[in-house]
Amino acid sequence: MALEIERKFLVTGDGWRLGSEGIFYIQGYIAATPKATVRVRVAGEQAYLTLKGKVLNLTRTEFEYSIPMADAQQMLQQLCGPLVVEKTRYKIPLGNLLWEVDEFSGLNQGLVVAEVELSSPTQEITRPVWLGDEVSHDARYYNSNLAREPYSTWSN
């Protein structure tokens, strides 16, 4: 069984941009329930089908499979409808961790979030200076929820 252990933070500065080249992602949600999420993702020239379980203590099961690009595009169009998220992902190695900074576009324009995958929920991290508040436990920032309730619709 594959496990994902992840913390998520808002990004408040641009220091992460130095030397970073991003990859455009579009991902759509076939199903999103309290128990599981089924997502199709196109990341640059690659396509994936991903199944994720419920988050408990920063941890959830995750199964990801490469799929043909034509299948992914058909799933996005026919199965996901408007439930999509568009973003550019930047991978930033710092120390022994790889930070993934997502700069959202479309209806989530203006939102920038950093994620880091860990080996345990209690693993210590050194916070880069460009990190803001932690939002790991705020379900509004789950991509599946951003597809249903985009950042642009939130009231401040």
C-alpha positions in Angstrom: 0.0 0.0 0.0 1.3 3.4 -0.9 1.2 6.2 1.7 1.4 9.9 1.2 2.4 12.0 4.2 2.2 15.7 3.4 2.2 19.1 4.9 0.8 22.1 3.1 1.5 25.9 3.5 0.5 29.1 2.0 3.4 30.9 0.1 4.0 34.5 1.0 7.2 35.5 -0.8 8.8 35.0 -4.2 12.2 33.6 -3.0 11.3 30.2 -4.3 11.2 31.4 -7.9 14.9 31.7 -8.3 16.0 29.3 -11.0 12.7 27.4 -11.0 11.0 26.2 -14.1 7.5 24.9 -13.7 5.3 22.3 -15.4 1.7 23.1 -16.2 -0.9 20.7 -14.6 -4.5 20.3 -15.3 -6.3 17.8 -13.1 -9.9 16.8 -12.9 -12.0 15.0 -10.3 -14.0 11.9 -11.3 -15.2 11.4 -7.7 -14.5 13.1 -4.4 -16.2 11.7 -1.3 -15.2 11.8 2.4 -13.7 8.3 1.9 -11.8 8.6 -1.4 -10.9 10.9 -4.3 -10.3 9.7 -7.9 -8.4 12.2 -10.0 -7.0 12.3 -13.6 -4.0 14.5 -14.1 -2.0 15.8 -17.1 1.4 17.1 -16.0 3.3 18.4 -19.0 3.6 15.4 -21.4 2.6 12.8 -18.8 -0.9 11.6 -17.7 -2.0 9.8 -14.5 -5.0 8.3 -12.8 -4.8 8.7 -9.0 -6.8 7.3 -6.1 -6.4 8.9 -2.7 -7.9 7.9 0.6 -9.1 10.0 3.5 -6.5 12.1 5.3 -5.7 11.0 8.9 -2.9 12.6 10.8 -1.4 14.1 7.6 -1.3 10.6 6.1 -3.5 9.0 3.4 -3.3 6.1 1.0 -2.3 7.0 -2.6 -2.3 4.9 -5.7 -1.1 6.5 -9.0 -0.9 5.0 -12.4 0.4 6.3 -15.7 -2.3 6.3 -18.4 -2.2 7.2 -22.1 -2.5 11.0 -22.8 -5.6 10.4 -25.1 -7.4 8.6 -22.3 -6.6 11.4 -19.8 -7.9 14.1 -22.1 -11.0 12.1 -22.8 -11.6 11.6 -19.0 -11.0 15.3 -18.3 -13.6 16.2 -21.0 -16.2 13.6 -20.4 -16.0 12.5 -16.8 -14.7 15.6 -14.9 -16.7 18.4 -16.6 -16.0 21.7 -14.8 -14.4 20.1 -11.8 -10.8 20.9 -12.8 -7.8 22.6 -11.3 -5.1 24.4 -13.3 -1.7 25.2 -11.9 2.0 25.4 -12.6 4.1 23.2 -10.3 7.7 24.1 -9.4 10.0 21.6 -7.6 12.3 23.2 -5.1 15.0 21.0 -3.4 16.0 22.4 0.0 18.2 20.3 2.2 16.9 16.8 2.2 13.4 17.8 1.2 11.7 18.5 -2.1 9.1 21.3 -1.9 6.4 21.5 -4.5 5.1 25.0 -5.1 1.8 25.2 -6.9 0.9 28.5 -8.5 -2.8 28.2 -9.4 -4.5 29.7 -12.5 -8.0 29.8 -13.8 -10.6 30.2 -11.1 -7.9 29.7 -8.4 -5.7 32.5 -9.7 -3.8 34.2 -6.9 -3.4 31.2 -4.7 0.1 29.8 -4.2 0.6 26.8 -2.0 3.7 24.8 -1.0 3.6 21.1 -0.2 6.3 18.8 1.2 6.1 15.0 1.4 7.5 13.5 4.6 8.6 10.1 5.8 6.5 10.4 9.0 3.9 12.8 10.3 6.3 13.9 13.1 9.3 14.6 10.8 11.0 17.9 11.5 11.2 20.4 8.7 13.1 23.7 8.3 10.7 26.2 7.0 11.8 28.3 4.0 11.5 32.0 4.5 8.8 32.2 1.8 6.3 30.0 3.7 3.3 31.5 5.3 0.6 29.8 7.5 0.2 26.0 7.5 -3.0 24.9 5.9 -2.5 21.1 6.1 -5.7 20.6 8.2 -7.8 23.1 6.2 -9.9 21.1 3.7 -10.6 24.2 1.6 -7.0 23.8 0.2 -7.4 20.3 -1.0 -7.3 20.4 -4.8 -10.5 18.4 -5.0 -12.2 21.1 -3.0 -10.6 23.9 -5.0 -12.2 22.3 -8.1 -15.7 22.6 -6.5 -15.2 25.8 -4.6 -12.5 27.8 -6.3 -10.3 30.3 -4.4 -11.8 33.2 -6.4 -15.2 32.5 -4.8 -14.0 32.7 -1.2 -15.0 35.7 0.8 -12.0 37.1 2.7 
